[in-house]
Amino acid sequence: MALRFLVTAAIPEPGLTLLHDAGEVTLRPDTPAAGLQALCASGDYDVLLSGLGDTIDAGLLAAAKLRGVSNYAVGFNNIDVAAASKHGILVGNTPGVLTDATADIAMLLILGTARRVVEADTFVRSGQFAGWNPDLLVGSDVSGQVLGLAGFGRIARATARRALAFGMEVVFSPRPPAERIVSDAELGEFAGKVKQLPWTEVVARADFLSIHVPMNAETRHLIDATVLAAMKPSAFLVNTARGPVVDEAALVAALRNGVIAGAGLDVYEDEPNLAPGLAELPNTVLLPHIGSATVPVRAKMGVLAARNAIAMAKGEMPEFAVNPDAFKA
Ligand code: DGY
């Protein structure tokens, strides 16, 4: 029987052709939750190729007659992985290919918040620019400032590489709020160039605090009112990881009251909705979850997601499984 793929993420070429060459492809972008559950339970598909907008929860997975779910993303907080494992459903993701693109966006948000790029752009477009003025839109330095990293995985390291090139001092906590020591061997190229500190010290020392942790029960609201209050009033928060890591209502209050200087966000707690008041704050740079959004990166993600899906549909172990324990040969 032909391999059967249900595709809700609009993956680009050449991933789509890989799937078409391997079997039958049913494209169902924007399927509402109830409809998606019914499709997954129908027995008409071997694998669901999903996007971050799909909620693959325990109820869907209990009813699903699927071999696997191939997520078109490196993050998989939209999927209840424990429930997938319980039901013998493999989950795949797309690591590695979006590291640099996402670190570019983190660096862009560091520079953009420091130099007030959104305010400056709005100023010019609205016809207010009347010539050079010593007081006009004066911002903060980046060079010589301290970048604090929450997490020290692939994207954090790529951000550190960029920050070092900009003359920043880089400090990090590898798995906040827990304390874990990273050995010099694990630090690799960064040994002697970056400094690991207890999480509370990273927060207190950072001129820019950039989030690079996965979203899970331990990291939900890692950045809350207490952490924001412990930051320097001149500091900026940058989040390119997952929205719920930040208590967005607390962030809005902190930005309004001068508890911190500004924030650059690519992700939101209740995406695509923004916390009330966030969009009105001038000291923010707000992007629509575009960390991986370059043409080549999205193509590579599509290929990985397609390859994972094809392997799962064939009953093989995919290249990138987040729950290899669910594999039954
Ligand atoms: C991911 O892959 O998890 C990003 O958030 C979107 O590409």
Residues whose N, C-alpha, C, O or C-beta is under 5 A from the ligand:
A	BS01	DGY	A73 V74 G75 A241 S292
